[in-house]
Amino acid sequence: MTSMRARPAGGFTLLELLVAMAIFAIVGTLALSGYTELQRQSEYAEVRLARTREVQRAVQAIVQDLGQIEPRPIREPLGDTRLPAVLAGESAEYGLQFTRAGWSNTAGLARPTLQRVGYRVDQDGLWRDYWPVLDRTLAVEPVRRKLLGDVRAVRFRFMNSSRDWVETWPVNPGATGQDERARPAAVEVIIELEDWGEIRRLVEVAG
């Protein structure tokens, strides 16, 4: 009589299941770690891209303003004296004030296309202020717009008629007459950022 051997039941042993579970856990951990790193890199790239756009917009606004400086002094808000068309180095609040052309008026309002602009830096960043009228009074408040955050300092240098660089403008303090209408041939802007270091732009003044 032929002897019959019992076949083992199909399936996995406990050891095989434990090994499979361990491999699955390792693969899952690696996949999760990779996804987390990919997400972190994606968020970092988005932050860097947003910062790049912010810096580009700010620099573009400054360059556009400086390229359209106009020789138009304004009346002092208090008194009968006048402020020069370009004023730098004499204001505790603004690093630079000037009159610019090209103020768009798509709504057809009863106002000039000239605009008085001031740049200043505080703990929140770089600001561009402008006034709705040129010859303003103390009651006229500026319209304030934040251009750039994380700014350490902003400096301006001006090229005079002798092609020399100066730190203040007008060249002659207490300028009157033609001196108060004088414009630099070019303006250098130095922006010192917390994260990018220094950015320099040289702008030629039209006219």
Stockholm file with secondary structure:
# STOCKHOLM 1.0

chainA/1-207         MTSMRARPAGGFTLLELLVAMAIFAIVGTLALSGYTELQRQSEYAEVRLARTREVQRAVQAIVQDLGQIEPRPIREPLGDTRLPAVLAGESAEYGLQFTRAGWSNTAGLARPTLQRVGYRVDQDGLWRDYWPVLDRTLAVEPVRRKLLGDVRAVRFRFMNSSRDWVETWPVNPGATGQDERARPAAVEVIIELEDWGEIRRLVEVAG
#=GR chainA/1-207 SS CCCCCCCCCSSCCHHHHHHHHHHHHHHHHHHHHHHHHHHHHHHHHHHHHHHHHHHHHHHHHHHHHHTTBCCCCEECSSSSCEECSEEBSSCSSCSEEEEESCCCCTTCCSSCSCEEEEEEEETTEEEEEEESSSSCCTTCCCEEEEEESSEEEEEEEEECTTSCEESSBSSSTTCCGGGGGCCCSEEEEEEEETTTEEEEEEEECCC
#=GC SS_cons         CCCCCCCCCSSCCHHHHHHHHHHHHHHHHHHHHHHHHHHHHHHHHHHHHHHHHHHHHHHHHHHHHHTTBCCCCEECSSSSCEECSEEBSSCSSCSEEEEESCCCCTTCCSSCSCEEEEEEEETTEEEEEEESSSSCCTTCCCEEEEEESSEEEEEEEEECTTSCEESSBSSSTTCCGGGGGCCCSEEEEEEEETTTEEEEEEEECCC
//
